[in-house]
């Protein structure tokens, strides 16, 4: 993965009237394509890298009130089956946080493959969007009207051909 050209962003409604946007700055992706052209997809997000641009809020969200990164440091995503790459496609998978797992569907827009003139390696890219139910993963508080249970996800990923 090209970390300089990849991002994991999110947004969640606050009080039902506005969106708080942020990102995770530390994550890894797994993307392998077999001889049949089917891709196996996964990712790990390191939750201590939670960043909304507001240090006080970010520190609070990392506590046991929300993410509890001391006890649950990562969120993982795994596609439940290999997928065929196309101009656009859907990935069905599961997000796991601590001891809880919930289904996640990602809508993917394939960007294509290009040879990078600087390193002569193949680079591939895609954009993906989806939503995770934070309450199904035990990320609190559960207070109707305070914070939406749906967290929207936006991925921009650039992959690099392995050496």
BADRENNU-190713 format. One record per atom (N, C-alpha, C, CB): x, y, z. Coordinates in steps of 0.02 Angstrom, whole numbers, plus 50000, padded with zeros to 5 digits. Glycine has a CB too. Layout:
<rs>
XYZ
...
</rs>
This chain:
<rs>
500424994150000
500005000050000
500455006250000
499525000050061
500235011249963
500575017649962
500255022150014
500545021049890
500565022650073
500265026350129
500205033750115
500665025250191
500595036350068
500565043550053
499985045250006
501215045750022
499695040149975
499135041249930
498525036949949
499345039649858
498465035550014
497905031650039
497615035050101
498125024350055
496965034150112
496655037050171
496045033050193
496455044350158
495905033250258
495305030350287
494945035950323
495465024250335
494395038150295
494005043550325
493335041150350
493905049150275
493015045150392
492355043450418
491965049750433
492425039150482
491315048950440
490885054350464
490325051250504
490605058550405
490095054950554
489545052750597
489125058850615
489815049050662
488475058050614
488025063650630
488025064850706
487305062250605
488065071250724
488045073450794
487415077450804
488685077550814
487015075450853
486365078650869
485885078550810
486475085750891
486035074450760
485605073850702
485625079850655
484915072750724
486055084850670
486045090950631
486695092450594
485895096650676
487235089350613
487875090650579
488295084250579
488265096450612
488805084350538
489255078650534
489935080350564
489335076250461
490205075750602
490895076250624
491285071750577
490985074050700
491805074550548
492225070850500
492915069650531
492285074550433
493215064050512
493875062650537
494215057350494
493855060450609
494765054950521
495145049950484
495545045650533
495625053250433
495795040150508
496265036050544
496925036450505
496015028550551
497455038050540
498095039250505
498545033050504
498455044850538
498355027750539
498765021650541
498335015650524
499105020850611
498465012550467
498075006750445
498475002750395
497395009050414
498284996450387
498594992150337
498044988950296
499034986650370
498204987350234
497734983950191
498034977350167
497534988350131
497594972750152
497784966350122
497384965750057
497654960150170
497734964550002
497404964249938
497814959549894
497324971349905
497534953849879
497894948849838
497424946349785
498164943049882
497684945849724
497284943349668
497574936749645
497264948549609
497144931649640
497384925049619
497374924449543
496954919549651
497584918549518
497624917449446
496944917849411
497934910749432
496404916749448
495734917149420
495464924249419
495254912649459
495864929049445
495654935949446
495204937849504
495294937549383
495194933649555
494794935049615
495234938149669
494444928649641
494974943449701
495364947049752
495134945249822
495294954549741
495614944149865
495494943249937
495674949949969
495924937249967
495214952550009
495284959350036
495204959450111
494764964050003
495644963350144
495594964250216
495944970750236
495904958350253
495824972850297
496144978850322
496154978750398
495784985250297
496654982250427
496694983250499
496794990650511
497284978950531
496374993450554
496425000450572
496655000850644
495735004150563
497175004750657
497435005850725
497065011950753
498215007050725
496625010550802
496145015550825
496455021350865
495635012250867
497065020450890
497395026050925
497545031750876
498045023650959
497515030350811
497655035550761
497025039650743
497935032350698
496485038850782
495875042650772
496025050150773
495355040950827
495795053750722
495945060850716
495375064650685
496585061950675
495085069350723
494565073850696
494815081050693
493935073450739
495435082150713
495695088850713
495535092650777
495425092650655
495225089250826
495065092250890
495375087750944
494275093050900
495945089850971
496335085551017
495935083251077
496955089251040
495545087651107
495145085751166
494625080451150
494805091751195
494265081451095
493765076551074
494105069951056
493355079151013
494665070251019
495005064150998
495235060151059
495615065950954
495505063551109
495725060151170
495135056751205
496065065051218
494565060251208
493965057351240
493715051251202
493415062651245
493705051651135
493445046051094
493885039951102
493405048151020
494535040851116
494975035051125
494875031551192
495705037351120
494515034651240
494405031651306
493885026151304
494195037151356
493765023151362
493265017751369
492555020251355
493305014751438
492445026851355
491775029451339
491585027851267
491755037051350
492085027151223
491955025751152
492375019951127
492105032051110
492985021251103
493385016151070
493775011551117
493875019351024
493945013951176
494325009951225
494945006851193
493875004451254
495365011151163
495945008651126
496455005051171
496285014451092
496435006251236
496895002651280
496734995251281
496855005451352
496094993451274
495894986451275
495694983651207
495324985651323
495524988051161
495314985951093
495674990451043
494524986351084
496304989051029
496704993750989
496574993750914
497414992150999
496234988650888
496144988350815
495424986750796
496614983250784
495254988650736
494634986550703
494864983150639
494134992650688
494614977150626
494814973550566
494214972750519
495104966650583
494354972450455
493854970950405
494114965250363
493704977250360
493684960450349
493844954850306
493264953650259
494004948350347
493414953250194
492894951250146
492714944050161
493144952150072
492074942550157
491844935750174
491974930750117
491104935850191
492124933350057
492284929050000
492704933049951
491634926249966
493104929649910
493474933249858
492994936749810
493944928449819
493214942449782
492784946249737
493134947249669
492604953049768
492734947849617
492994949149551
493044956749542
492554945949496
493634959049521
493754966149510
493404968249446
494514967649506
493044973849449
492704976749392
492734984349400
491964974249386
492444987949353
492444995249357
492114997549423
492064998249297
491584994149442
491284995149508
491044988349532
490695000349506
491094987249597
490894980849625
490734981649700
491444975549615
490434976649728
490244976649798
490654971449836
489484975249806
490884973349895
491244968749938
490834967650001
491964971449956
490624961550013
490284959750075
490804957350124
489724954250063
490774959850185
491274957850234
491034958650305
491894961850224
491514958050350
491364958650421
491884963050454
491344951650455
491644967550497
492074971650538
492084968650608
491844979150539
492684968050637
492754965350704
493114970350748
493134958650703
492824971450807
493084976150856
493024972850924
492714983150854
493594971050953
493574967251016
493254960551003
493184971151071
492734958951042
492384952551034
491744953050994
492244949651102
491634958650960
491024959650922
491174960150847
490644965950946
490724957250808
490784957350735
490124959350704
491014950450707
490144963450652
489534965550618
489664965550543
489304972550642
489134964150503
489224964250430
489334971350404
488614961050396
489724971850351
489864978250318
489854977050243
490544981250341
489534981450206
489544981250133
489904987450108
488814980950105
490394986350065
490764991850035
490604992249960
491534990950045
490444998149937
490344999449865
491015002149839
489745004549852
491294998649791
491975000149768
491975002849696
492414993949773
492365008049686
492495010649619
493225009349604
492315018349614
493355005149555
494035003249537
494355008849497
494044996549498
494945011049517
495285016449481
495725013949425
495695020349529
495945007749430
496365004949378
497065003449401
496395009549319
497495001849353
498195000049366
498635004249320
498314992349356
499175006949348
499655010849309
500355009149332
499515018449316
500825009449286
501525008749305
501775015649326
501955005849246
502065015949386
502315022249413
502995023749382
502375021949491
503085029749353
503715031249320
504305031949369
503655037549280
504155033149433
504695033949482
504995027549508
504445037949539
504575022349515
504835016049542
504745010149495
504505014549608
504435011149437
504305006049386
503865000349412
504955003149362
503545001249469
503084996149495
502374997749473
503124995649573
501964992449471
501254993549457
500924996249519
500914986949433
500505001249510
500095004149564
499365003249544
500265011749576
498955001249591
498235000449579
497875004649630
498014992949582
497275007149612
496915011249659
496175010049657
497045018449645
495855011349715
495135010949718
494865015649772
494915003749731
494235017449764
493855021249813
493295016649837
493565028049783
493135017049902
492595012949928
492215016849981
492875006349958
491565015649984
491145018750035
490705013450066
490705024450004
490525014550128
490085009950164
489885013050230
490425003250176
489585009050272
489345011350336
489425005750388
488605013750332
489625007750448
489685002950503
489215005250558
490415002450530
488855000450588
488425001850646
488865001650709
487834996750651
489035007450735
489485007750793
489185004350854
489645015050809
488515004550862
488215001450921
488244993850918
487485003750927
488244991050857
488314983750850
489004981450872
488174981550778
489494986150869
490174984550890
490304986650962
490664987950844
489794989150996
489874991051067
490234997751076
490254985751103
490225001951025
490525008651031
489985013351053
490855011050963
490025015751115
489495019751145
489635027051140
489395017951216
489215031051168
488605028951204
488025027751156
488415034251255
487535023951181
486925022951143
486425027951171
486665015451147
486385033651139
485935038951161
485595041751099
486325044651200
484985039551085
484645041751024
484645049351018
483915039151022
484815051750959
484825058950946
485485062250962
484285062150986
485915059051003
486555061951020
487075060750966
486805059251087
487165054450949
487655052450900
487355046850858
488325050150933
487365047550793
487085042550749
487425035750760
487155044650675
487055030450753
487355023750758
487735022050694
486815018450773
487545025150638
487885023850574
488495028350567
487395024950516
489065025150556
489685028750542
489845027450469
490275026450589
489855032750429
490005032050358
490765031750348
489705037850317
490975027350303
491685026250290
491835028250218
491865018750303
492415031450209
492655033150142
493385031050138
492565040750127
493525026650091
494215024150081
494485026450014
494225016450085
495095028550015
495475029849954
496125025949962
495615037749942
496205020749923
496775016249932
497175015649867
496535009249955
497835016449873
498285015249817
498745009449838
498685021749797
498745004349799
499144998449812
499774998549769
498734992049798
500294995449794
500934995149758
501124987949749
501484999049796
501334986249689
501564979449673
502124977549721
501804978949599
502064971749753
502604969649798
503254968449761
502394963249835
503794968949798
504464968049769
504574960849748
505024970149819
</rs>
